[in-house]
Structures are given as C-alpha cells and as structure tokens.
Amino acid sequence: MIVVTMQKASQVMGGVDILSPMGLTILTIGILFTVGVPLIMILRGKKD
C-alpha cells in the first residue's frame, strides 16, 4: 500500500535532475544557506 502510494507520488511530483544546471543551482543555494547563514551568525554575533 505504501509502496504504491510512493510510486504514484513520485510520478506526479516529478523533480529536477541533480546534475542539470537548475539542480546544481538549487543545490548550491541550499548549501550556501545551510552553511553560510549560521557561520555569519557565529562570526558576526552579538558584540558587548
């Protein structure tokens, strides 16, 4: 039952190939936000 639902969901939702230019752009933006924002918050933290 769950396998059938997942197969149908993957057919409907589609997706982006990770090696396409759009996929690499999405991946890069995701990494920048995941790593960059916390790093900036740590480095430029509250100054007393």
N, C-alpha and C positions, 0 to 999 in steps of 0.2 A: 504494500500500500504506500509506504513512504517512498520507496524507490520509484514507483510510477509517478508520484507527485513531483519528486525532484526532477525526473526526466522531462516532465511537461513544463515545469518552471524554467528549466534551462533552455528549452526550445522557445518559450515565449519571451524571456528576458533578453536573450542574445548576449551581447557583450562586445568587448574590444580586444583584439589580439594584442598581447603584451609586447610583441616585437614590432608592431606598427608604429609610425610616428606619433599617432594620438595616444597609444598605450604607453609609450616611453615618456611622453609629456605628462600624462596623468601620474605615472609612477614617480617622476622627478618632483612634481609639485607635492605629492604626498610625502615623499622623503624630506623635502625642504621644510614642510610644516611640522612633521613629526619630530625632526631633529632640531631644526633651526629655531623654532619658537621657544621651546624650553631652554635651549642654550642661550638665547638672547636674554630670556628672563633671569637666568642664573648670573650671567656676566654683567648685566645692567640692573642688578637687583636694587633693592631699597638701600639708599645711602643715608647714613645717620649724620 
